[in-house]
Amino acid sequence: MNTPLFEALLRLGDDRLVLGHRTSEWCGHAPILEEDIALANIALDHIGQANLLLGYAGTVEGAGRDQDALAYFRDAVEYRNALLCELPKGDFGVTIVRHFLHGVFSVLQWEALSQSTDPTIAGIAAKALKESKYHVRHCGEWVIRLGDGTDESHARAQAAVDQLWPYTGELFMQPADEASLVSAGVSADVSALEGAWRAQVSDVLRRATLTAPEGVWMQRGGREGRHTEHLGHMLAEMQIVARSHPGAQW
């Protein structure tokens, strides 16, 4: 039986692994060379965070699975990432808006986790916080540039906000099995982060002349292993080499 700490680490690690892989799909395809390099670095940051988190999850589990086993030999129903992270990369506007929305959440989450009573989590959070602050600054500037740019860039950015907004609510749905971890100061109560997230996101959207949808139904399920069809397709591509050569050392 998986422990609450193991599940909490999977939620943290899977968000970053899945979003990192999605971002890596832009390698060689970004609109300008500088952004191609920036997105590649953001992808590497996420995958590096996932490497640390899933490595620790394997240690906590104590079943002999390391970060590679958890990344490449789990099926979609065993993944605990938020649905927001697994949606197709879409156009450049979708990618930028998604990184901004998730990035603001990540900064708040890492700030809370940097005070964790678990020294390993606190150490990972302190490192990841610096990276996530860069992601938010970079993508926030792009959101403003796209939203307050040409008619087409504004329309695409607004369409991205409309598409992604219904998936943001899941980020703040606190898993019941983490209650003991929150009480012990190990984990962060994500439901307490929503107010600060909304304030920061709303400020940037206002400057970008973009509008957040109101009264939309918030999608959920990823934290419990109920995913869209997109994750299965993504994992098939991500895992094919490892599954074709199990036990291989690279």
C-alpha positions in Angstrom: 0.0 0.0 0.0 1.4 3.4 -1.0 2.0 5.9 1.8 0.7 9.5 1.8 4.2 10.8 1.4 4.9 8.6 -1.6 1.6 9.8 -3.3 2.5 13.4 -2.5 5.9 13.0 -4.1 4.3 11.4 -7.2 1.9 14.4 -7.5 4.9 16.8 -7.4 7.1 14.8 -9.6 4.6 13.8 -12.2 3.5 17.4 -12.8 7.0 18.3 -13.6 7.8 15.2 -15.7 4.7 15.4 -17.9 5.0 19.2 -18.4 8.7 18.9 -19.0 8.1 16.3 -21.7 5.3 18.4 -23.3 7.7 21.4 -23.4 10.5 19.3 -24.9 8.2 18.8 -27.9 9.0 22.4 -28.9 12.7 21.6 -29.5 13.4 22.8 -33.0 9.9 24.1 -33.5 9.7 27.4 -31.5 9.0 30.6 -33.5 12.5 32.1 -32.9 15.8 30.6 -32.0 16.1 32.3 -28.6 12.7 30.9 -27.6 13.7 27.4 -28.8 16.6 27.5 -26.4 14.5 29.0 -23.6 11.8 26.4 -23.8 14.4 23.6 -24.0 15.9 25.0 -20.7 12.5 25.2 -19.1 11.9 21.6 -20.1 15.2 20.5 -18.6 14.4 22.3 -15.4 11.1 20.5 -15.0 12.7 17.1 -15.8 15.5 17.8 -13.4 13.0 18.5 -10.7 11.1 15.4 -11.5 14.3 13.4 -11.3 14.9 14.5 -7.7 11.2 14.1 -6.6 10.7 10.7 -8.2 14.1 9.5 -6.9 13.0 10.4 -3.4 9.6 8.8 -4.0 11.4 5.6 -4.9 13.4 5.7 -1.7 10.2 6.4 0.4 8.4 3.5 -1.3 11.3 1.1 -0.6 10.3 -1.3 -3.3 13.5 -1.0 -5.4 12.1 1.4 -8.0 14.2 4.4 -8.8 13.2 7.5 -10.7 13.7 5.8 -14.1 11.4 2.9 -13.1 8.8 5.3 -11.9 9.0 7.5 -15.0 9.1 4.7 -17.7 7.4 1.7 -16.2 4.1 3.1 -14.8 0.9 3.2 -16.9 -1.3 6.3 -17.2 -3.6 5.3 -14.4 -0.6 5.3 -12.0 0.3 8.9 -12.8 -0.8 11.6 -10.4 -0.2 14.8 -12.5 -2.8 17.5 -12.9 -4.7 17.3 -16.1 -3.4 20.8 -17.1 0.1 19.3 -17.5 -0.8 16.6 -20.0 -2.9 18.5 -22.5 -1.3 18.7 -26.0 1.3 21.5 -26.5 -1.0 23.4 -28.9 0.3 26.5 -30.4 2.9 28.9 -28.9 0.2 30.8 -27.1 -1.1 27.7 -25.4 2.4 26.7 -24.3 3.2 30.1 -22.9 -0.1 30.5 -21.1 0.0 27.1 -19.6 3.6 27.6 -18.3 2.5 30.9 -16.8 -0.6 29.5 -15.0 1.3 26.5 -13.7 4.4 28.4 -13.0 2.7 30.9 -10.7 1.2 27.9 -8.8 4.7 26.3 -8.7 6.4 29.3 -7.2 3.8 29.5 -4.4 4.0 25.7 -3.8 7.8 25.7 -3.7 7.8 28.7 -1.4 5.6 26.7 1.1 7.6 23.5 0.6 10.9 25.2 1.2 9.8 25.4 4.8 9.0 21.7 4.9 10.0 19.7 8.0 11.3 17.1 5.6 14.8 18.2 4.8 14.9 16.5 1.4 11.7 18.1 0.3 12.8 21.5 1.6 16.1 21.2 -0.3 14.5 20.2 -3.6 12.0 23.1 -3.1 14.7 25.7 -2.5 16.4 24.7 -5.8 13.2 24.5 -7.8 11.9 27.8 -6.5 14.7 29.7 -8.2 14.0 27.9 -11.5 10.2 28.5 -11.3 10.6 32.2 -10.6 12.5 32.5 -13.9 9.8 30.5 -15.7 7.1 32.9 -14.4 9.1 36.0 -15.3 9.8 34.7 -18.8 6.3 33.4 -19.6 4.6 36.3 -17.9 6.4 38.8 -20.2 5.3 36.7 -23.2 1.7 36.6 -22.0 1.7 40.4 -21.9 3.5 40.7 -25.3 1.0 38.3 -27.0 -2.1 39.6 -25.3 -1.3 43.2 -25.9 0.1 42.7 -29.3 -1.5 42.2 -32.7 -5.1 41.2 -33.2 -4.0 37.7 -34.0 -1.7 37.3 -31.1 -4.4 38.7 -28.8 -7.0 36.3 -30.1 -4.6 33.3 -29.8 -3.6 34.2 -26.3 -7.3 34.7 -25.2 -8.2 31.4 -26.8 -5.4 29.7 -24.8 -6.7 31.3 -21.5 -10.2 30.1 -22.3 -9.0 26.6 -23.2 -6.8 26.1 -20.1 -8.7 27.9 -17.4 -11.1 25.0 -16.6 -8.0 22.9 -15.8 -6.6 25.3 -13.2 -9.0 24.5 -10.4 -7.5 21.0 -9.9 -4.2 22.5 -8.8 -5.9 23.8 -5.6 -7.9 20.7 -4.7 -6.1 19.4 -1.6 -5.8 15.6 -1.6 -7.4 14.1 1.5 -4.6 11.7 2.1 -2.1 14.5 2.6 -3.9 15.9 5.7 -1.5 14.3 8.1 1.5 15.6 6.1 0.1 19.1 6.1 -0.4 18.9 9.9 3.2 17.7 10.3 4.6 20.5 8.2 5.9 18.1 5.6 3.5 19.0 2.7 1.8 22.2 1.7 -2.0 22.9 1.7 -2.5 23.8 -1.9 -6.0 25.1 -1.3 -4.5 27.9 0.7 -2.5 29.1 -2.3 -5.4 29.9 -4.6 -6.0 33.5 -3.4 -2.4 34.6 -4.0 -2.4 32.7 -7.3 -5.5 34.5 -8.6 -4.1 37.9 -7.6 -0.9 37.4 -9.4 -2.5 35.8 -12.5 -5.2 38.5 -12.7 -2.6 41.3 -12.6 -0.7 39.9 -15.6 -3.9 39.1 -17.5 -5.1 42.7 -16.9 -1.9 44.1 -18.3 -2.1 41.7 -21.2 -5.7 42.9 -22.0 -6.9 39.3 -21.5 -9.9 38.1 -19.5 -10.2 35.0 -17.4 -13.5 33.0 -17.9 -16.0 33.2 -15.0 -18.2 30.4 -13.7 -16.6 27.6 -15.7 -16.7 24.0 -14.6 -13.3 22.9 -13.2 -12.0 19.6 -14.5 -10.4 17.1 -12.2 -9.2 13.5 -12.0 -5.5 13.5 -12.7 -4.5 13.4 -9.0 -6.5 10.2 -8.7 -5.2 8.6 -11.9 -8.2 9.5 -14.1 -6.6 11.2 -17.2 -7.4 12.4 -20.6 -6.6 10.3 -23.6 -3.7 12.6 -24.3 -1.5 11.2 -21.4 -1.6 7.7 -22.8 -0.4 8.8 -26.2 2.3 10.9 -24.6 3.6 8.1 -22.4 3.7 5.7 -25.3 6.1 8.0 -27.0 8.1 8.9 -23.9 8.5 5.3 -22.6 9.0 3.3 -25.8 12.8 3.2 -25.7 13.0 2.1 -22.0 10.2 -0.5 -22.4 11.8 -1.8 -25.6 15.1 -2.4 -23.8 14.2 -3.1 -20.1 17.2 -3.2 -17.8 19.5 -1.4 -20.3 22.1 1.0 -18.9 22.8 4.2 -20.9 
